Amino acid sequence: MPIAEPTAEVTAVDAVDPALRRGLLTCWTDVTNAGGAVGFVPPVTEDDVAPVLDALIERVSQGRERLVVLWVDGEPAGWAVLSLSVSPLRRHWATVLRVQVHPARQGQGLGRALMTGVHDVARDCGLEMLHLTVRGGYGLEGFYAGLGYREFGRMPGAIRLAPGDDREEVHLVVRLRDPGQPSC
Ligand SMILES: CC(C)(COP(=O)(O)OP(=O)(O)OC[C@H]1O[C@@H](n2cnc3c(N)ncnc32)[C@H](O)[C@@H]1OP(=O)(O)O)[C@@H](O)C(=O)NCCC(=O)NCCS
């Protein structure tokens, strides 16, 4: 009997229910503890991550950030957020934050699928460009280069992982569409 391939889809989510919150929390905690560069220094517990996640969910409910979820077989397997600017001069672009795929699902093309979905959501909002930063020394630039991002600068010492362990932050940008009217 043939084995069914997992089905993956990427959707924007406006309201986070308790089941999705649990999935996001597990993912963020596990990704961090596997060495992922998503805002924490490992090791972390779910108790460390929960208040930061809840603040994020609050910003999503206020429309300040857009949550984009990667679902595999109906379960959350990764996610990212689009952080929108409050400045009317910066409404045509957003910053992508917290890009992550659960460690059990990495290396299967799902990170690319997640980011392609993030780009679709951003285009649907009328966003023309996306900005994101990566920690230097993690080799992540190659992942984003494959999605069309180009580097435009590095801030030395921007990230302090521990006393005496400062890392540069690499700034990347991708252009998505021609100028138009933002709707998010
Ligand atoms: C970065 C991450 C989202 C990539 O997801 P993934 O599902 O493992 O990536 P994919 O399998 O879709 O890989 C897509 C392509 O990027 C490449 N790639 C993936 N991770 C890479 C890395 N760290 N460095 C360089 N290239 C990478 C893959 O080789 C693949 O290339 P190919 O198409 O030529 O074969 C995932 O590894 C992750 O969650 N990492 C931990 C969290 C993190 O550090 N996020 C970055 C925040 S800026």
The ligand as a MOL file (V3000), in Angstrom:
LIG
                    3D

  0  0  0     0  0            999 V3000
M  V30 BEGIN CTAB
M  V30 COUNTS 48 50 0 0 0
M  V30 BEGIN ATOM
M  V30 1 C 16.3150 28.1790 8.4880 0
M  V30 2 C 15.1720 27.1820 8.3850 0
M  V30 3 C 13.8350 27.9350 8.5070 0
M  V30 4 C 15.2590 26.5050 7.0200 0
M  V30 5 O 14.1900 25.5720 6.9280 0
M  V30 6 P 14.4210 24.1230 6.2700 0
M  V30 7 O 13.0940 23.4930 6.1400 0
M  V30 8 O 15.4670 23.4100 7.0330 0
M  V30 9 O 15.0080 24.5640 4.8420 0
M  V30 10 P 14.6780 23.9050 3.4220 0
M  V30 11 O 14.7580 22.4130 3.5460 0
M  V30 12 O 13.4180 24.4860 2.8860 0
M  V30 13 O 15.9130 24.4180 2.5750 0
M  V30 14 C 15.7620 25.2480 1.4410 0
M  V30 15 C 17.1280 25.5260 0.8720 0
M  V30 16 O 17.8960 26.3260 1.7950 0
M  V30 17 C 19.1000 25.6300 2.1300 0
M  V30 18 N 19.3520 25.8450 3.5510 0
M  V30 19 C 18.5510 25.5020 4.5720 0
M  V30 20 N 19.1020 25.8720 5.7380 0
M  V30 21 C 20.2770 26.4530 5.4170 0
M  V30 22 C 21.3110 27.0430 6.1830 0
M  V30 23 N 21.2460 27.1150 7.5160 0
M  V30 24 N 22.3690 27.5540 5.5250 0
M  V30 25 C 22.4390 27.5110 4.1770 0
M  V30 26 N 21.4940 26.9600 3.3970 0
M  V30 27 C 20.4320 26.4550 4.0160 0
M  V30 28 C 18.8260 24.1750 1.8380 0
M  V30 29 O 20.0220 23.4870 1.5690 0
M  V30 30 C 17.9340 24.2600 0.6230 0
M  V30 31 O 18.7320 24.5130 -0.4990 0
M  V30 32 P 18.4120 23.7800 -1.9090 0
M  V30 33 O 17.0500 24.2360 -2.3050 0
M  V30 34 O 19.5000 24.2650 -2.7950 0
M  V30 35 O 18.4580 22.3170 -1.6160 0
M  V30 36 C 15.2530 26.0800 9.4660 0
M  V30 37 O 16.4680 25.3900 9.3260 0
M  V30 38 C 15.1220 26.5770 10.8750 0
M  V30 39 O 14.0210 26.6610 11.4070 0
M  V30 40 N 16.2620 26.9000 11.5320 0
M  V30 41 C 16.2330 27.2800 12.9230 0
M  V30 42 C 15.6110 28.6310 13.1430 0
M  V30 43 C 16.4400 29.7350 12.5180 0
M  V30 44 O 17.6310 29.8520 12.7470 0
M  V30 45 N 15.7460 30.5930 11.7100 0
M  V30 46 C 16.3610 31.6930 11.0300 0
M  V30 47 C 15.9620 32.9930 11.6310 0
M  V30 48 S 16.6880 34.3710 10.6990 0
M  V30 END ATOM
M  V30 BEGIN BOND
M  V30 1 1 1 2
M  V30 2 1 2 3
M  V30 3 1 2 4
M  V30 4 1 2 36
M  V30 5 1 4 5
M  V30 6 1 5 6
M  V30 7 2 6 7
M  V30 8 1 6 8
M  V30 9 1 6 9
M  V30 10 1 9 10
M  V30 11 2 10 11
M  V30 12 1 10 12
M  V30 13 1 10 13
M  V30 14 1 13 14
M  V30 15 1 14 15
M  V30 16 1 15 16
M  V30 17 1 15 30
M  V30 18 1 16 17
M  V30 19 1 17 18
M  V30 20 1 17 28
M  V30 21 1 18 19
M  V30 22 1 18 27
M  V30 23 2 19 20
M  V30 24 1 20 21
M  V30 25 1 21 22
M  V30 26 2 21 27
M  V30 27 1 22 23
M  V30 28 2 22 24
M  V30 29 1 24 25
M  V30 30 2 25 26
M  V30 31 1 26 27
M  V30 32 1 28 29
M  V30 33 1 28 30
M  V30 34 1 30 31
M  V30 35 1 31 32
M  V30 36 2 32 33
M  V30 37 1 32 34
M  V30 38 1 32 35
M  V30 39 1 36 37
M  V30 40 1 36 38
M  V30 41 2 38 39
M  V30 42 1 38 40
M  V30 43 1 40 41
M  V30 44 1 41 42
M  V30 45 1 42 43
M  V30 46 2 43 44
M  V30 47 1 43 45
M  V30 48 1 45 46
M  V30 49 1 46 47
M  V30 50 1 47 48
M  V30 END BOND
M  V30 END CTAB
M  END
